[in-house]
Amino acid sequence: MTSIYLLRDDKILLLYRQGGRVVNHVWTGSAGGHFEDYELNDAKACVLREMEEEIGLRADDIEALSLRYITLRRTRGEIRQNYYFFANLKAAVGDDLSSNEGICKWFDINETGNLEMPYTAKYVLEHYCEIGRFTSEMYAGISNGDGVEFIRMPEL
C-alpha cells in the first residue's frame, strides 16, 4: 500500500477513513491505498493516482514529493509493505480539501500523537515528527511487536 501526508507550514492533513475494507474508523495519511497491477514497481505512480482519486489533487498541486518511509509488518498470515510519502501542498491550492474516503482535517503536526491510527502509520508519524521532518533521509521500519524499529536507508 501507499500513503501520502500533505503538509502546509506546521500543519498536516489527515483523513478519518470511513467505509474502507482494510482500514476503517482511524486517522490515516491524506490519501492512499492498494497498488494496481501496472503500478507494482512504481509506488510514486500509485500514491499519485490515489491522491487524485481520493482528494482530487494532481501532481502539479504539490511540491517536494518524497518517499520517506517503507515499513514491513507481519500480521494475519501476510506481510504488509507500506510506502509513506510526504509532500507540501502548493500555496496556490486551497486547504479546504475533501475526500470520498472520509473526513479530511488539518492538524498541528505536534498534536497527532493521541489519534487512533493504523499500526505502522502511528509509528511513522511519530518518527517523522521527532526526527524525519528535520532530515531528507529515507527510513525502513520493521514492526517488532513493541513498535516499529527504524533505520536510515542510505543510497549505496
C-alpha positions as CSV (number, residue, x, y, z in Angstrom):
1,M,0.0,0.0,0.0
2,T,1.0,3.6,-0.4
3,S,0.1,6.7,1.7
4,I,0.8,10.4,1.3
5,Y,0.9,13.0,4.0
6,L,0.3,16.5,2.8
7,L,1.9,19.4,4.7
8,R,1.4,23.1,4.9
9,D,3.6,25.0,7.2
10,D,3.4,23.2,10.6
11,K,0.1,21.5,9.7
12,I,-0.5,18.0,8.3
13,L,-3.7,16.9,6.5
14,L,-5.1,13.6,7.9
15,L,-8.1,11.6,6.8
16,Y,-10.5,9.9,9.1
17,R,-11.2,6.9,6.9
18,Q,-14.8,5.7,6.7
19,G,-16.1,2.7,4.8
20,G,-12.7,1.2,4.0
21,R,-12.5,-2.6,3.7
22,V,-9.0,-2.8,5.2
23,V,-8.6,0.5,7.2
24,N,-11.7,2.0,8.8
25,H,-12.6,4.5,11.5
26,V,-9.0,5.6,12.1
27,W,-6.9,8.6,11.1
28,T,-4.6,7.9,8.1
29,G,-2.5,9.8,5.6
30,S,-4.2,12.4,3.4
31,A,-4.7,9.7,0.7
32,G,-3.5,6.2,-0.1
33,G,-4.4,2.7,-1.0
34,H,-3.5,-0.5,-2.8
35,F,-1.4,-0.9,-5.9
36,E,-2.9,-1.7,-9.2
37,D,-1.1,-4.5,-11.1
38,Y,0.6,-2.0,-13.5
39,E,2.0,0.0,-10.5
40,L,3.7,-2.8,-8.7
41,N,7.2,-1.4,-9.5
42,D,6.1,2.3,-9.2
43,A,5.0,3.4,-5.7
44,K,5.0,7.0,-6.8
45,A,2.5,6.3,-9.6
46,C,0.3,4.5,-7.1
47,V,0.3,7.3,-4.5
48,L,-0.3,10.0,-7.1
49,R,-3.3,8.0,-8.6
50,E,-4.7,7.5,-5.1
51,M,-4.3,11.2,-4.3
52,E,-6.2,12.2,-7.4
53,E,-8.9,9.7,-6.9
54,E,-9.5,10.4,-3.2
55,I,-8.9,14.2,-2.8
56,G,-8.8,15.5,-6.4
57,L,-5.3,16.7,-6.4
58,R,-2.8,16.2,-9.2
59,A,1.0,16.0,-9.1
60,D,1.3,19.7,-10.0
61,D,-0.7,20.7,-6.9
62,I,2.1,19.5,-4.6
63,E,5.8,20.0,-4.3
64,A,8.7,18.2,-2.7
65,L,7.1,14.8,-3.1
66,S,9.4,12.4,-1.3
67,L,9.3,8.7,-0.4
68,R,10.4,8.8,3.3
69,Y,9.4,5.5,4.9
70,I,8.9,1.9,3.9
71,T,7.5,-0.4,6.6
72,L,7.0,-4.1,6.9
73,R,4.6,-5.8,9.3
74,R,3.6,-9.5,9.6
75,T,0.0,-10.0,10.5
76,R,-2.8,-12.4,9.8
77,G,-0.5,-14.7,7.8
78,E,0.7,-12.0,5.4
79,I,3.5,-9.4,5.2
80,R,2.2,-5.9,4.7
81,Q,4.5,-3.5,3.0
82,N,3.7,0.2,3.1
83,Y,5.3,3.2,1.3
84,Y,4.9,6.5,3.0
85,F,5.3,9.7,1.0
86,F,5.4,13.3,2.2
87,A,4.7,16.4,0.1
88,N,4.0,20.1,0.5
89,L,0.7,21.5,-0.7
90,K,1.4,24.4,-3.1
91,A,0.4,27.8,-1.8
92,A,-2.0,28.4,-4.7
93,V,-4.0,25.3,-3.7
94,G,-6.7,25.9,-1.1
95,D,-6.6,23.9,2.1
96,D,-10.4,23.1,2.2
97,L,-9.9,19.6,0.8
98,S,-12.4,16.8,1.0
99,S,-12.2,13.1,0.3
100,N,-14.6,10.4,-1.0
101,E,-13.0,8.1,1.6
102,G,-13.9,10.0,4.8
103,I,-13.3,13.3,6.6
104,C,-10.2,15.4,5.9
105,K,-8.8,17.6,8.7
106,W,-5.7,19.7,9.2
107,F,-3.8,19.1,12.5
108,D,-0.8,20.9,14.1
109,I,1.9,18.4,13.3
110,N,2.8,18.2,17.0
111,E,-0.8,17.3,18.0
112,T,-1.2,13.9,16.3
113,G,0.3,11.6,18.9
114,N,-3.0,10.6,20.5
115,L,-5.0,9.9,17.4
116,E,-6.1,6.4,16.6
117,M,-4.2,5.2,13.5
118,P,-3.2,2.0,11.7
119,Y,-0.3,0.3,13.5
120,T,2.8,1.3,11.3
121,A,1.3,4.6,10.4
122,K,1.2,5.7,14.0
123,Y,4.9,4.9,14.4
124,V,5.8,6.5,11.1
125,L,4.2,9.8,12.0
126,E,5.7,9.7,15.5
127,H,9.2,9.2,14.0
128,Y,8.6,11.9,11.3
129,C,7.5,14.4,13.9
130,E,10.6,13.7,16.1
131,I,13.3,13.1,13.5
132,G,12.2,12.7,9.9
133,R,10.9,16.2,9.3
134,F,14.3,17.6,10.1
135,T,16.2,15.4,7.6
136,S,15.8,14.4,4.0
137,E,16.6,10.7,4.7
138,M,14.6,7.6,3.8
139,Y,13.9,5.2,6.6
140,A,12.9,1.5,6.7
141,G,10.7,0.3,9.6
142,I,10.1,-3.2,10.8
143,S,7.3,-3.9,13.3
144,N,8.6,-6.0,16.2
145,G,5.6,-6.4,18.5
146,D,6.7,-3.5,20.7
147,G,6.5,-0.9,18.0
148,V,8.5,-0.2,14.8
149,E,12.2,-0.1,14.6
150,F,13.5,2.4,12.0
151,I,16.9,2.5,10.3
152,R,18.2,5.1,7.8
153,M,18.4,3.7,4.3
154,P,21.4,5.3,2.6
155,E,21.8,5.4,-1.1
156,L,24.6,2.8,-1.9
